[in-house]
C-alpha cells in the first residue's frame, strides 16, 4: 500500500462514543481510536464488497441464508 499521510482535521464527535472507542481498542488517545475505527470500517466495507462479488459470480454459496437476495442486473 501507499504511504500513509496524517492530516489534522476538525471533527465534531460525541465525547462518550470516542471514549468508548478508545477503551474498546485500547488506544492511547482519541486520534488513535478514531483512526482505528475508520480503518476497521473501511476494511469491513472491502470485505463486504468482495463477498458480494463472489456471490454474484456464483462461487460463494450462502448455506445459512443470511445474505440478502441477489439483485437482478440492470440492462
N, CA and C atoms as a LAMMPS dump frame, in Angstrom:
ITEM: TIMESTEP
0
ITEM: NUMBER OF ATOMS
225
ITEM: BOX BOUNDS ff ff ff
-5.0000000000000000e+02 5.0000000000000000e+02
-5.0000000000000000e+02 5.0000000000000000e+02
-5.0000000000000000e+02 5.0000000000000000e+02
ITEM: ATOMS id mol type element x y z
1 1 1 N 0.823 -1.175 0
2 1 2 C 0 0 0
3 1 3 C 0.868 1.239 0
4 2 1 N 0.238 2.361 -0.3
5 2 2 C 0.956 3.626 -0.366
6 2 3 C 1.294 4.171 1.009
7 3 1 N 2.019 5.24 0.981
8 3 2 C 2.447 5.89 2.217
9 3 3 C 1.253 6.536 2.904
10 4 1 N 1.174 6.381 4.206
11 4 2 C 0.086 6.957 4.982
12 4 3 C 0.44 8.393 5.365
13 5 1 N -0.454 9.318 5.078
14 5 2 C -0.241 10.724 5.404
15 5 3 C -1.324 11.148 6.38
16 6 1 N -0.908 11.669 7.512
17 6 2 C -1.862 12.147 8.504
18 6 3 C -2.142 13.624 8.261
19 7 1 N -3.38 14.002 8.477
20 7 2 C -3.785 15.396 8.288
21 7 3 C -4.634 15.808 9.476
22 8 1 N -4.362 16.967 10.003
23 8 2 C -5.169 17.474 11.11
24 8 3 C -6.538 17.872 10.576
25 9 1 N -7.594 17.402 11.272
26 9 2 C -8.963 17.712 10.868
27 9 3 C -9.753 18.142 12.091
28 10 1 N -10.721 18.958 11.856
29 10 2 C -11.602 19.4 12.919
30 10 3 C -12.912 18.629 12.764
31 11 1 N -13.199 17.74 13.72
32 11 2 C -14.405 16.92 13.67
33 11 3 C -15.251 17.172 14.905
34 12 1 N -16.535 17.065 14.745
35 12 2 C -17.436 17.171 15.883
36 12 3 C -17.939 15.756 16.162
37 13 1 N -17.534 15.225 17.315
38 13 2 C -17.858 13.855 17.684
39 13 3 C -18.426 13.821 19.087
40 14 1 N -19.206 12.776 19.366
41 14 2 C -19.753 12.617 20.706
42 14 3 C -18.659 12.1 21.634
43 15 1 N -18.423 12.838 22.705
44 15 2 C -17.336 12.535 23.643
45 15 3 C -17.43 11.107 24.184
46 16 1 N -18.631 10.671 24.587
47 16 2 C -18.793 9.336 25.167
48 16 3 C -18.463 8.247 24.151
49 17 1 N -18.86 8.432 22.906
50 17 2 C -18.586 7.424 21.883
51 17 3 C -17.089 7.315 21.605
52 18 1 N -16.407 8.44 21.577
53 18 2 C -14.957 8.413 21.361
54 18 3 C -14.27 7.752 22.551
55 19 1 N -14.73 8.052 23.753
56 19 2 C -14.178 7.422 24.948
57 19 3 C -14.407 5.913 24.916
58 20 1 N -15.616 5.494 24.482
59 20 2 C -15.906 4.06 24.362
60 20 3 C -15.012 3.402 23.317
61 21 1 N -14.8 4.085 22.192
62 21 2 C -13.89 3.566 21.163
63 21 3 C -12.476 3.398 21.714
64 22 1 N -12.04 4.404 22.423
65 22 2 C -10.694 4.397 22.995
66 22 3 C -10.516 3.188 23.914
67 23 1 N -11.513 2.928 24.744
68 23 2 C -11.462 1.764 25.637
69 23 3 C -11.52 0.46 24.847
70 24 1 N -12.421 0.388 23.872
71 24 2 C -12.604 -0.843 23.105
72 24 3 C -11.342 -1.246 22.351
73 25 1 N -10.649 -0.26 21.79
74 25 2 C -9.442 -0.543 21.015
75 25 3 C -8.172 -0.497 21.853
76 26 1 N -8.275 -0.055 23.097
77 26 2 C -7.093 0.079 23.93
78 26 3 C -6.147 1.14 23.397
79 27 1 N -6.726 2.172 22.798
80 27 2 C -5.936 3.243 22.19
81 27 3 C -5.347 4.168 23.247
82 28 1 N -4.222 4.776 22.9
83 28 2 C -3.553 5.706 23.809
84 28 3 C -4.23 7.069 23.83
85 29 1 N -4.888 7.421 22.72
86 29 2 C -5.52 8.744 22.649
87 29 3 C -6.715 8.698 21.701
88 30 1 N -7.464 9.797 21.665
89 30 2 C -8.679 9.857 20.85
90 30 3 C -8.376 9.717 19.359
91 31 1 N -7.305 10.353 18.902
92 31 2 C -6.964 10.297 17.477
93 31 3 C -6.693 8.864 17.032
94 32 1 N -5.942 8.137 17.845
95 32 2 C -5.633 6.746 17.508
96 32 3 C -6.911 5.902 17.462
97 33 1 N -7.826 6.149 18.4
98 33 2 C -9.084 5.409 18.432
99 33 3 C -9.909 5.67 17.173
100 34 1 N -10.004 6.931 16.772
101 34 2 C -10.786 7.275 15.58
102 34 3 C -10.126 6.713 14.325
103 35 1 N -8.797 6.806 14.22
104 35 2 C -8.102 6.244 13.054
105 35 3 C -8.324 4.733 12.955
106 36 1 N -8.283 4.043 14.102
107 36 2 C -8.509 2.601 14.113
108 36 3 C -9.928 2.267 13.674
109 37 1 N -10.901 3.032 14.155
110 37 2 C -12.294 2.799 13.784
111 37 3 C -12.514 3.035 12.288
112 38 1 N -11.893 4.073 11.74
113 38 2 C -12.003 4.349 10.302
114 38 3 C -11.381 3.21 9.502
115 39 1 N -10.198 2.77 9.904
116 39 2 C -9.537 1.653 9.208
117 39 3 C -10.395 0.392 9.248
118 40 1 N -10.975 0.117 10.411
119 40 2 C -11.812 -1.066 10.548
120 40 3 C -13.066 -0.961 9.682
121 41 1 N -13.678 0.209 9.672
122 41 2 C -14.873 0.409 8.847
123 41 3 C -14.579 0.222 7.371
124 42 1 N -13.448 0.74 6.908
125 42 2 C -13.061 0.578 5.502
126 42 3 C -12.747 -0.876 5.179
127 43 1 N -12.118 -1.582 6.112
128 43 2 C -11.81 -2.999 5.9
129 43 3 C -13.09 -3.818 5.799
130 44 1 N -14.034 -3.542 6.669
131 44 2 C -15.315 -4.257 6.637
132 44 3 C -16.029 -4.005 5.317
133 45 1 N -16.019 -2.763 4.863
134 45 2 C -16.657 -2.419 3.579
135 45 3 C -16.004 -3.19 2.43
136 46 1 N -14.674 -3.286 2.451
137 46 2 C -13.959 -4.033 1.42
138 46 3 C -14.306 -5.509 1.436
139 47 1 N -14.424 -6.083 2.635
140 47 2 C -14.786 -7.492 2.758
141 47 3 C -16.199 -7.723 2.239
142 48 1 N -17.12 -6.833 2.592
143 48 2 C -18.496 -6.97 2.116
144 48 3 C -18.564 -6.897 0.593
145 49 1 N -17.81 -5.994 0.002
146 49 2 C -17.777 -5.86 -1.456
147 49 3 C -17.231 -7.129 -2.097
148 50 1 N -16.14 -7.666 -1.55
149 50 2 C -15.541 -8.879 -2.097
150 50 3 C -16.509 -10.053 -2
151 51 1 N -17.182 -10.192 -0.877
152 51 2 C -18.143 -11.288 -0.714
153 51 3 C -19.322 -11.14 -1.671
154 52 1 N -19.793 -9.901 -1.853
155 52 2 C -20.906 -9.677 -2.785
156 52 3 C -20.5 -10.061 -4.205
157 53 1 N -19.284 -9.685 -4.597
158 53 2 C -18.811 -10.019 -5.94
159 53 3 C -18.673 -11.524 -6.126
160 54 1 N -18.173 -12.215 -5.114
161 54 2 C -18.08 -13.674 -5.198
162 54 3 C -19.459 -14.298 -5.336
163 55 1 N -20.404 -13.785 -4.575
164 55 2 C -21.767 -14.32 -4.636
165 55 3 C -22.391 -14.073 -6.006
166 56 1 N -22.151 -12.885 -6.575
167 56 2 C -22.699 -12.573 -7.891
168 56 3 C -22.111 -13.491 -8.963
169 57 1 N -20.864 -13.897 -8.792
170 57 2 C -20.237 -14.833 -9.734
171 57 3 C -20.78 -16.245 -9.578
172 58 1 N -21.423 -16.502 -8.439
173 58 2 C -21.925 -17.843 -8.187
174 58 3 C -20.876 -18.749 -7.569
175 59 1 N -19.778 -18.182 -7.079
176 59 2 C -18.727 -19.004 -6.489
177 59 3 C -18.796 -19.048 -4.973
178 60 1 N -19.802 -18.4 -4.387
179 60 2 C -19.97 -18.398 -2.951
180 60 3 C -21.408 -18.782 -2.654
181 61 1 N -21.583 -19.808 -1.852
182 61 2 C -22.921 -20.273 -1.523
183 61 3 C -23.276 -19.851 -0.106
184 62 1 N -24.431 -19.242 0.065
185 62 2 C -24.909 -18.801 1.367
186 62 3 C -25.686 -19.937 2.01
187 63 1 N -24.982 -20.839 2.692
188 63 2 C -25.618 -22.037 3.243
189 63 3 C -26.528 -21.722 4.432
190 64 1 N -26.346 -20.566 5.066
191 64 2 C -27.178 -20.186 6.206
192 64 3 C -28.297 -19.223 5.815
193 65 1 N -28.369 -18.868 4.543
194 65 2 C -29.392 -17.947 4.032
195 65 3 C -29.432 -16.634 4.812
196 66 1 N -28.254 -16.066 5.054
197 66 2 C -28.163 -14.81 5.795
198 66 3 C -27.958 -13.608 4.877
199 67 1 N -27.522 -13.84 3.669
200 67 2 C -27.272 -12.741 2.741
201 67 3 C -28.576 -12.326 2.08
202 68 1 N -28.703 -11.049 1.744
203 68 2 C -29.916 -10.625 1.041
204 68 3 C -30.012 -11.291 -0.325
205 69 1 N -31.219 -11.351 -0.838
206 69 2 C -31.438 -11.974 -2.143
207 69 3 C -30.617 -11.264 -3.207
208 70 1 N -30.267 -12.009 -4.238
209 70 2 C -29.496 -11.428 -5.34
210 70 3 C -30.288 -10.348 -6.033
211 71 1 N -29.583 -9.33 -6.428
212 71 2 C -30.209 -8.266 -7.202
213 71 3 C -30.152 -8.64 -8.67
214 72 1 N -31.172 -8.262 -9.402
215 72 2 C -31.129 -8.503 -10.84
216 72 3 C -30.276 -7.434 -11.492
217 73 1 N -29.549 -7.827 -12.501
218 73 2 C -28.667 -6.874 -13.184
219 73 3 C -29.494 -5.97 -14.088
220 74 1 N -29.116 -4.708 -14.101
221 74 2 C -29.789 -3.741 -14.966
222 74 3 C -29.284 -3.873 -16.387
223 75 1 N -30.162 -3.624 -17.315
224 75 2 C -29.779 -3.7 -18.72
225 75 3 C -29.693 -2.332 -19.303
